[in-house]
């Protein structure tokens, strides 16, 4: 029986910290480069912002299954981290210096491929070293570290961006290298696993989920698809929404994600504990309802109200009404995000954790491809009305809520299956 070690989980969280730093800076400032530096239309920006997810769609599930079967002296997950993190860090640092679009695309493409290569293995390490009973709490800790990465990247990164546009990217490169080094030095993988040759691959596992008489697995994967459809579609255009519709500066727009990340961090562990107390499905459903309601309010309330200045906090910048709504959304997102991966991996055995982690990313990544493309098209067809996307997100959240209503498995296992 594995023991739950908070210290190891916090150290493992540095891997997710590095991933979050990279994507927060990327999602905040790359759309601004595409619109202001290269003059791309919203639909093209939406497509560009899904290229990372297109790469991940083909790479992450396959890498997850591959890492289940790999056996090396340093473990089955570590080789992917030691290759992907340095390559990604180098490519990321070069992005803001690319003066022409082809070079910009070359840098971003290298980043996308390398990040997709190591994300699933680093996430799969959590259930590798954590008993079922504690996986929601562990995922809360890991996402807390990821949230800290989001906050640092958003708030510090936005300040650095105002000084020099290169600085937040260089900061991200350094932090991801430090994060990967800490995971490698302090996390020791388990040595004993079932014979990998006896385990179904990802496509066979997906077929099992689809044909299973109990549709819990399929329903939660579809729920994941729909709530990420809502989240990723808005996230990709949040800085453009803030600058084009609300008239905020680039720096203030970049800080919005950080303000949402603060409450996500504060409630990450709470969400994990709540999931273990009242159930993961119930906790996720509460988060979906709250998040949908907040997005509806953002969509219908007038701009002067959303941009009303409340107070200015050192390090956080100006706090407006919109920021408060996004902080509430951060709490709701923690309820959803913290408990979803543990539900998926607790529908399988320990030997297939990487494969089912890959299925989780298959659906969330495909959703993250569709979301920005769909929202970019909606914005463009509505005459560049960025508020139009705020009316679409709640609909997809309602669909996700319906899917969750039929999920019967994925709660804490009474015994750890090995």
C-alpha positions as CSV (number, residue, x, y, z in Angstrom):
1,X,0.0,0.0,0.0
2,X,1.4,3.4,-1.0
3,X,1.5,6.1,1.6
4,X,0.4,9.7,0.9
5,X,3.3,12.1,1.1
6,X,2.3,15.8,1.0
7,X,6.0,16.9,0.5
8,X,6.3,14.7,-2.6
9,X,3.1,16.0,-4.1
10,X,4.2,19.6,-3.6
11,X,7.5,18.8,-5.4
12,X,5.6,17.0,-8.2
13,X,3.5,20.1,-8.4
14,X,6.5,22.0,-9.7
15,X,6.1,20.1,-13.0
16,X,2.6,21.4,-13.4
17,X,3.9,24.8,-12.2
18,X,6.2,25.0,-15.2
19,X,3.5,23.9,-17.6
20,X,1.2,26.6,-16.3
21,X,3.8,29.4,-16.5
22,X,4.4,28.6,-20.2
23,X,0.7,28.4,-21.2
24,X,-0.4,31.4,-19.2
25,X,2.2,33.7,-20.8
26,X,1.5,32.1,-24.2
27,X,-2.3,32.5,-24.0
28,X,-2.1,36.1,-22.7
29,X,0.4,37.6,-25.2
30,X,0.5,35.5,-28.3
31,X,-3.0,36.6,-29.3
32,X,-1.8,40.2,-28.9
33,X,1.2,39.5,-31.2
34,X,-1.0,37.9,-33.8
35,X,-3.5,40.8,-33.8
36,X,-1.2,43.8,-33.4
37,X,2.2,42.6,-34.8
38,X,1.1,40.4,-37.6
39,X,-2.5,41.7,-38.2
40,X,-4.4,38.4,-38.3
41,X,-8.2,38.3,-38.2
42,X,-10.1,36.8,-35.2
43,X,-10.9,33.6,-36.9
44,X,-7.2,33.0,-37.9
45,X,-6.2,33.9,-34.3
46,X,-8.6,31.4,-33.0
47,X,-7.1,28.7,-35.3
48,X,-3.6,29.7,-34.4
49,X,-4.4,29.4,-30.7
50,X,-5.6,25.8,-31.2
51,X,-2.3,24.6,-32.8
52,X,-1.0,23.6,-29.4
53,X,-4.0,21.5,-28.9
54,X,-3.9,20.0,-32.3
55,X,-0.3,18.9,-31.6
56,X,-1.4,17.6,-28.2
57,X,-4.3,15.7,-29.6
58,X,-2.0,13.5,-31.6
59,X,0.9,13.3,-29.1
60,X,-0.4,13.4,-25.5
61,X,-2.6,10.3,-25.6
62,X,0.0,8.2,-27.5
63,X,2.8,9.4,-25.1
64,X,0.6,8.6,-22.1
65,X,0.2,5.0,-23.3
66,X,3.9,4.8,-24.3
67,X,5.0,5.9,-20.8
68,X,2.9,3.1,-19.3
69,X,4.9,0.6,-21.2
70,X,8.4,2.3,-21.0
71,X,10.9,0.9,-18.6
72,X,14.2,2.8,-17.9
73,X,16.6,3.2,-15.0
74,X,15.2,6.6,-14.3
75,X,11.6,5.5,-14.6
76,X,8.8,5.4,-17.2
77,X,7.8,9.1,-17.0
78,X,11.1,10.9,-16.4
79,X,12.6,10.5,-19.9
80,X,9.8,12.5,-21.5
81,X,10.2,15.3,-18.9
82,X,14.0,15.5,-19.4
83,X,13.6,15.8,-23.2
84,X,10.5,17.9,-23.5
85,X,11.1,20.6,-20.9
86,X,14.5,21.9,-22.1
87,X,13.4,22.0,-25.8
88,X,10.2,23.7,-24.9
89,X,12.0,26.3,-22.7
90,X,14.4,27.2,-25.6
91,X,11.6,27.6,-28.1
92,X,9.5,29.6,-25.7
93,X,12.3,32.1,-25.1
94,X,12.7,32.8,-28.8
95,X,9.0,33.5,-29.5
96,X,8.9,37.3,-28.8
97,X,12.1,37.9,-30.8
98,X,10.6,36.4,-34.0
99,X,10.1,39.4,-36.4
100,X,8.4,37.6,-39.2
101,X,5.4,35.3,-39.2
102,X,7.2,32.1,-40.5
103,X,9.9,32.3,-37.8
104,X,7.2,33.0,-35.2
105,X,5.3,29.9,-36.4
106,X,8.5,27.8,-36.3
107,X,9.2,28.8,-32.6
108,X,5.6,28.2,-31.5
109,X,5.4,24.9,-33.3
110,X,8.6,23.6,-31.6
111,X,7.1,24.8,-28.3
112,X,3.8,23.0,-28.9
113,X,5.4,19.7,-29.9
114,X,7.8,19.6,-27.0
115,X,5.2,20.6,-24.4
116,X,2.8,18.0,-25.6
117,X,5.6,15.4,-25.3
118,X,6.0,15.8,-21.5
119,X,2.7,17.0,-20.2
120,X,0.9,13.7,-19.9
121,X,3.8,11.8,-18.2
122,X,4.3,14.5,-15.6
123,X,0.5,14.5,-14.8
124,X,0.4,10.7,-14.7
125,X,3.1,10.7,-12.0
126,X,0.4,11.9,-9.5
127,X,-1.7,8.7,-9.5
128,X,1.5,6.7,-9.8
129,X,2.6,7.7,-6.3
130,X,-0.8,8.5,-4.7
131,X,-3.5,6.1,-3.2
132,X,-7.0,6.5,-4.6
133,X,-8.3,7.9,-1.4
134,X,-6.0,11.0,-1.6
135,X,-6.1,11.6,-5.4
136,X,-8.5,14.6,-5.2
137,X,-6.4,16.2,-2.5
138,X,-3.2,15.5,-4.4
139,X,-4.7,16.9,-7.6
140,X,-5.7,19.9,-5.5
141,X,-2.1,20.4,-4.4
142,X,-0.7,20.0,-7.9
143,X,-3.3,22.4,-9.3
144,X,-2.4,24.8,-6.5
145,X,1.1,24.8,-7.8
146,X,-0.2,25.2,-11.3
147,X,-2.3,28.1,-10.1
148,X,0.8,29.7,-8.5
149,X,2.4,29.4,-11.9
150,X,-0.6,31.1,-13.5
151,X,-0.5,33.9,-11.0
152,X,3.2,34.5,-11.4
153,X,3.1,34.3,-15.2
154,X,0.0,36.6,-15.3
155,X,0.8,39.3,-12.7
156,X,4.6,39.3,-12.8
157,X,4.6,38.5,-16.5
158,X,2.3,41.4,-17.3
159,X,4.5,43.8,-15.4
160,X,7.6,42.5,-17.2
161,X,5.8,42.8,-20.5
162,X,5.2,46.5,-19.9
163,X,9.0,46.8,-19.4
164,X,10.1,44.6,-22.3
165,X,8.0,42.1,-24.3
166,X,10.8,39.5,-24.1
167,X,11.0,39.4,-20.3
168,X,7.9,37.3,-19.5
169,X,8.9,34.7,-22.1
170,X,12.4,34.5,-20.7
171,X,11.0,34.2,-17.2
172,X,8.9,31.3,-18.3
173,X,11.9,29.5,-19.9
174,X,13.9,29.7,-16.7
175,X,11.1,28.6,-14.5
176,X,10.1,25.6,-16.6
177,X,13.8,24.4,-16.5
178,X,13.9,24.8,-12.7
179,X,10.5,23.0,-12.3
180,X,11.6,20.1,-14.4
181,X,14.9,19.8,-12.5
182,X,13.1,19.7,-9.2
183,X,10.8,16.9,-10.3
184,X,13.7,14.9,-11.6
185,X,15.8,15.3,-8.5
186,X,13.2,14.7,-5.8
187,X,10.5,12.4,-7.3
188,X,11.3,8.7,-7.4
189,X,8.9,6.6,-9.5
190,X,7.5,3.3,-8.4
191,X,9.5,0.3,-9.7
192,X,6.9,-2.5,-9.8
193,X,4.0,-2.5,-12.4
194,X,2.0,-5.1,-14.2
195,X,3.3,-6.5,-17.4
196,X,2.7,-3.7,-19.9
197,X,2.2,-6.1,-22.8
198,X,-1.0,-7.4,-21.2
199,X,-2.6,-3.9,-21.1
200,X,-4.9,-2.5,-23.8
201,X,-3.6,0.5,-25.8
202,X,-5.3,3.9,-25.9
203,X,-7.6,3.1,-28.8
204,X,-8.6,-0.2,-27.2
205,X,-9.3,1.5,-23.9
206,X,-11.4,4.1,-25.7
207,X,-13.3,1.4,-27.4
208,X,-13.9,-0.2,-24.0
209,X,-15.2,3.0,-22.6
210,X,-17.6,3.6,-25.6
211,X,-19.0,0.0,-25.6
212,X,-19.3,-0.4,-21.8
213,X,-22.9,-0.9,-20.7
214,X,-22.2,1.5,-17.8
215,X,-21.7,4.8,-19.7
216,X,-20.1,6.6,-16.7
217,X,-16.7,6.6,-18.5
218,X,-18.1,8.0,-21.7
219,X,-20.3,10.5,-20.0
220,X,-17.5,12.0,-17.9
221,X,-15.2,12.2,-21.0
222,X,-18.0,14.0,-22.9
223,X,-18.6,16.3,-19.9
224,X,-14.8,17.1,-19.9
225,X,-15.1,18.0,-23.6
226,X,-18.0,20.4,-23.1
227,X,-16.7,22.3,-20.1
228,X,-13.4,22.7,-21.7
229,X,-15.2,23.9,-24.8
230,X,-16.6,26.7,-22.7
231,X,-13.4,27.4,-20.8
232,X,-10.8,27.3,-23.6
233,X,-12.9,29.3,-26.0
234,X,-13.1,32.2,-23.6
235,X,-9.6,31.8,-22.3
236,X,-8.0,32.1,-25.8
237,X,-9.8,35.5,-26.4
238,X,-9.9,36.9,-22.8
239,X,-7.1,39.5,-23.4
240,X,-8.6,40.6,-26.7
241,X,-12.1,40.8,-25.1
242,X,-10.7,43.0,-22.4
243,X,-8.8,45.3,-24.8
244,X,-11.2,45.4,-27.7
245,X,-14.5,45.4,-25.9
246,X,-13.7,46.9,-22.5
247,X,-10.9,49.2,-23.5
248,X,-8.4,47.9,-20.9
249,X,-4.6,48.1,-21.5
250,X,-2.6,45.1,-22.6
251,X,-1.1,44.9,-19.1
252,X,-4.4,45.0,-17.3
253,X,-5.9,42.5,-19.7
254,X,-3.0,40.1,-19.0
255,X,-3.6,40.3,-15.3
256,X,-7.2,39.1,-15.6
257,X,-6.0,35.5,-15.8
258,X,-3.9,36.0,-12.7
259,X,-6.8,37.3,-10.7
260,X,-8.8,34.2,-11.7
261,X,-5.8,32.1,-10.8
262,X,-5.5,33.5,-7.3
263,X,-8.9,32.1,-6.3
264,X,-8.2,28.9,-8.1
265,X,-5.1,28.5,-6.0
266,X,-6.9,29.4,-2.8
267,X,-9.6,26.9,-3.3
268,X,-7.6,24.1,-5.1
269,X,-7.0,22.1,-1.9
270,X,-10.5,23.0,-0.6
271,X,-12.0,21.6,-3.8
272,X,-10.1,18.3,-3.4
273,X,-11.2,18.0,0.2
274,X,-14.8,18.8,-0.8
275,X,-14.6,16.2,-3.5
276,X,-13.6,13.5,-1.0
277,X,-16.3,14.6,1.5
278,X,-19.4,15.1,-0.6
279,X,-18.3,13.3,-3.7
280,X,-16.5,14.3,-6.9
281,X,-19.5,14.4,-9.1
282,X,-21.5,16.7,-6.8
283,X,-18.5,19.0,-6.4
284,X,-18.0,19.2,-10.1
285,X,-21.7,19.9,-10.7
286,X,-21.7,22.8,-8.2
287,X,-18.7,24.3,-10.0
288,X,-20.4,24.0,-13.4
289,X,-23.5,25.8,-12.1
290,X,-21.6,28.6,-10.5
291,X,-19.3,29.1,-13.5
292,X,-22.2,29.2,-16.0
293,X,-24.1,31.8,-13.9
294,X,-21.0,34.1,-13.7
295,X,-20.4,34.0,-17.5
296,X,-24.0,34.9,-18.1
297,X,-23.6,37.9,-15.8
298,X,-20.5,39.0,-17.7
299,X,-22.4,38.7,-21.0
300,X,-25.5,40.7,-20.0
301,X,-24.1,43.4,-17.6
302,X,-23.2,46.8,-19.1
303,X,-19.5,47.7,-19.8
304,X,-19.4,50.7,-17.4
305,X,-20.5,48.3,-14.6
306,X,-17.9,45.6,-15.5
307,X,-15.1,48.2,-15.7
308,X,-16.0,50.0,-12.5
309,X,-12.8,50.5,-10.6
310,X,-13.0,49.2,-7.0
311,X,-9.5,49.3,-5.6
312,X,-5.8,49.1,-6.7
313,X,-3.7,46.5,-4.9
314,X,0.1,46.5,-5.2
315,X,1.2,43.5,-7.4
316,X,-2.3,42.8,-8.5
317,X,-3.1,46.1,-10.2
318,X,-6.5,47.6,-10.6
319,X,-9.4,45.5,-9.3
320,X,-12.6,46.0,-11.3
321,X,-16.1,44.4,-11.1
322,X,-15.1,42.1,-13.9
323,X,-12.1,40.9,-11.9
324,X,-14.5,39.9,-9.1
325,X,-16.6,37.8,-11.5
326,X,-13.5,36.1,-12.8
327,X,-12.3,35.4,-9.2
328,X,-15.6,33.7,-8.6
329,X,-15.1,31.7,-11.8
330,X,-11.7,30.7,-10.5
331,X,-13.3,29.1,-7.5
332,X,-15.9,27.3,-9.7
333,X,-13.1,26.1,-12.0
334,X,-11.2,24.6,-9.1
335,X,-14.3,22.6,-8.1
336,X,-14.5,21.2,-11.7
337,X,-10.8,20.8,-12.6
338,X,-9.5,19.4,-9.4
339,X,-11.9,16.5,-9.3
340,X,-12.1,15.5,-12.9
341,X,-8.8,13.8,-13.5
342,X,-9.1,11.7,-10.3
343,X,-12.5,10.5,-11.5
344,X,-11.1,9.4,-14.8
345,X,-8.1,7.5,-13.4
346,X,-10.2,5.9,-10.7
347,X,-12.1,4.1,-13.4
348,X,-9.1,2.0,-14.3
349,X,-6.2,0.1,-12.8
350,X,-2.9,1.6,-11.7
351,X,-1.0,0.0,-14.7
352,X,-3.3,1.9,-17.1
353,X,-3.1,5.3,-15.4
354,X,-1.0,6.8,-18.2
355,X,-3.5,5.5,-20.9
356,X,-6.5,6.9,-19.1
357,X,-4.7,10.2,-18.4
358,X,-4.2,10.2,-22.2
359,X,-7.9,9.7,-22.7
360,X,-8.6,12.7,-20.4
361,X,-6.3,14.8,-22.5
362,X,-7.7,13.4,-25.7
363,X,-11.1,14.8,-24.9
364,X,-10.0,18.0,-23.2
365,X,-7.5,18.7,-26.0
366,X,-9.9,18.1,-28.8
367,X,-12.3,20.5,-27.0
368,X,-9.5,23.1,-26.7
369,X,-9.1,22.8,-30.5
370,X,-12.8,23.3,-31.2
371,X,-13.4,26.1,-28.6
372,X,-11.1,28.9,-29.8
373,X,-11.9,28.1,-33.5
374,X,-15.6,28.3,-32.8
375,X,-15.3,31.5,-30.7
376,X,-13.1,33.1,-33.3
377,X,-15.6,32.4,-36.0
378,X,-18.5,33.6,-33.8
379,X,-16.6,36.9,-33.0
380,X,-15.8,37.4,-36.7
381,X,-19.4,36.7,-37.9
382,X,-20.8,39.0,-35.3
383,X,-18.7,41.9,-36.6
384,X,-15.8,41.5,-34.1
385,X,-18.2,41.6,-31.1
386,X,-16.1,39.8,-28.5
387,X,-19.0,39.7,-26.1
388,X,-20.8,37.2,-28.4
389,X,-18.6,34.3,-27.1
390,X,-19.9,35.0,-23.5
391,X,-23.3,33.8,-24.6
392,X,-22.0,30.5,-26.0
393,X,-20.0,29.3,-23.0
394,X,-22.9,28.8,-20.6
395,X,-24.7,26.6,-23.1
396,X,-21.8,24.1,-23.2
397,X,-21.6,24.1,-19.4
398,X,-25.2,23.1,-19.2
399,X,-24.6,20.2,-21.6
400,X,-21.6,19.2,-19.4
401,X,-23.9,19.3,-16.3
402,X,-26.3,17.0,-18.0
403,X,-23.5,14.5,-18.8
404,X,-22.3,14.5,-15.2
405,X,-25.8,13.7,-14.0
406,X,-25.4,10.1,-15.4
407,X,-21.9,9.4,-14.1
408,X,-22.0,6.6,-11.5
409,X,-18.3,5.7,-11.1
410,X,-15.0,7.5,-10.5
411,X,-15.4,8.2,-6.8
412,X,-12.8,7.1,-4.2
413,X,-11.9,3.4,-4.5
414,X,-12.1,1.4,-1.3
415,X,-9.0,-0.4,-2.2
416,X,-6.0,0.6,-4.4
417,X,-5.9,-1.6,-7.4
418,X,-2.4,-2.7,-8.3
